[in-house]
Amino acid sequence: VRRYDASKFAVVSSEGRTFDQVSGELVRKLLTYIGGSNEPGKTAMGTATPIIITVYPRNDGVLSRRLVAGIRIPTMYQQAPPPPTDTSIRIEERPGMTVYAL
């Protein structure tokens, strides 16, 4: 169990494909961004944790095919994260949270 304060995350989402079909692709996009696929100057930001994948339920409680993967921007870049070159990635502020690791 870990507690994270409110912070900025790089986030990417997908709809229509199952968790198994798309989770690896979403995580790779985020790791590529953290690894330097960003502007300006291709900044490699180092190791970042946590990576959080959220699967949203439909109104009937069944898990949908809407997934959102996010990775916390490293502390050094929280004030001004480099913009992603991949337009499917967005930067968002997330509230503090408690994370249970698997």
MISE-599238 format. One record per residue (C-alpha): y, x, z; residue number from 1. Coordinates in steps of 0.2 Angstrom, whole numbers. Layout:
N
PANU       y       x       z    nr
PANU       Y       X       Z   NUM
...
//
This chain:
102
PANU       y       x       z    nr
PANU       0       0       0     1
PANU      17       7      -5     2
PANU      35       0      -3     3
PANU      48       3     -16     4
PANU      66      -1     -15     5
PANU      76     -10     -28     6
PANU      76       1     -44     7
PANU      77       2     -63     8
PANU      61       0     -73     9
PANU      57       3     -91    10
PANU      49     -13     -97    11
PANU      39     -19    -112    12
PANU      30     -35    -115    13
PANU      17     -44    -126    14
PANU      11     -61    -130    15
PANU      -4     -68    -139    16
PANU     -16     -54    -136    17
PANU     -28     -52    -121    18
PANU     -25     -39    -106    19
PANU     -39     -28    -113    20
PANU     -32     -28    -131    21
PANU     -14     -24    -126    22
PANU     -13     -16    -109    23
PANU     -16       2    -115    24
PANU      -4       0    -129    25
PANU      10      -6    -117    26
PANU       7       8    -105    27
PANU       7      21    -119    28
PANU      24      15    -125    29
PANU      31      17    -107    30
PANU      24      34    -105    31
PANU      30      40    -122    32
PANU      48      34    -116    33
PANU      47      43    -100    34
PANU      40      58    -109    35
PANU      55      60    -120    36
PANU      56      46    -133    37
PANU      73      42    -129    38
PANU      92      45    -132    39
PANU     101      56    -132    40
PANU      92      73    -133    41
PANU      75      67    -130    42
PANU      75      69    -111    43
PANU      57      71    -103    44
PANU      59      63     -86    45
PANU      43      69     -78    46
PANU      31      59     -68    47
PANU      35      41     -64    48
PANU      26      29     -53    49
PANU      22      15     -51    50
PANU      16       7     -67    51
PANU      15     -12     -64    52
PANU       6     -24     -76    53
PANU      10     -42     -74    54
PANU       0     -56     -82    55
PANU       8     -73     -81    56
PANU      -1     -89     -77    57
PANU       1    -105     -87    58
PANU       6    -121     -79    59
PANU     -12    -126     -77    60
PANU     -15    -109     -67    61
PANU     -26    -101     -81    62
PANU     -20     -83     -85    63
PANU     -10     -83    -101    64
PANU      -9     -70    -114    65
PANU       9     -65    -109    66
PANU       9     -48    -101    67
PANU      24     -37     -95    68
PANU      21     -19     -91    69
PANU      34      -9     -81    70
PANU      36       9     -75    71
PANU      49      14     -62    72
PANU      63      26     -69    73
PANU      62      42     -59    74
PANU      75      44     -46    75
PANU      85      57     -55    76
PANU      88      45     -69    77
PANU      91      29     -59    78
PANU     110      29     -61    79
PANU     110      31     -80    80
PANU      92      30     -88    81
PANU      92      37    -106    82
PANU      91      22    -119    83
PANU      74      20    -126    84
PANU      72      24    -145    85
PANU      58      10    -146    86
PANU      68      -6    -147    87
PANU      53     -16    -138    88
PANU      57      -7    -122    89
PANU      71     -13    -111    90
PANU      78      -6     -94    91
PANU      79     -19     -80    92
PANU      84     -19     -62    93
PANU      69     -25     -51    94
PANU      70     -30     -33    95
PANU      61     -20     -19    96
PANU      43     -23     -18    97
PANU      27     -19      -9    98
PANU      13     -13     -21    99
PANU      -5     -13     -18   100
PANU     -14       0     -28   101
PANU     -31      -2     -37   102
//
